[in-house]
């Protein structure tokens, strides 16, 4: 064999080795590509699952926000209703207090023992001797050791006590009405 034949044999062997190497590396490359593709598919699937979870969280947050807005609007409506009821009760209380003042003023106007200013008249009690004497007799008749001025004090105290009792009753009625309004459950 001559050298050219040897060269051709060596070239043929080298070509065969290269072809075998190319085929072997091609299979490996394909296997690696398949592994890489499979890995990418798994990563993509995981990313999709995470995206779905995030989407569900976003929907849940939107639902919470919508509920919070609705609750806030309901609270505003309730506050407006309570404010309106408070204003009505305040007006009612004011009306009752005006009624008390008016009744007290009428009572003071009718009472002969009260001045125009609403003070007890001390001059009529002292100048009206028959009235004072009758009161003294009634008071001193039951207690001989009593001081003579005690009868006058008792009469003035009795008038003031009557007036105070009437005012107390009117105020009690107004307070009861206010408590009744306040304790009444809110209608929704």
Buried (B, 14 or more C-beta within 10 A) or exposed (E): EEEEEEEEEEEEEEEEEEEEEEEEEEEEEEEEEEEEEEEEEEEEEEEEEEEEEEEEEEEEEEEEEEEEEEEEEEEEEEEEEEEEBEEEBEEBBEEBBEEBEEEBEEBBEEBEBBEEEEEBBEEEBEEEEEBBEEBBEEBBEEEEEBEEEBBBEBBBEEBEEEBEEBBEEBEEEBEEBBEEEEEEEEEE
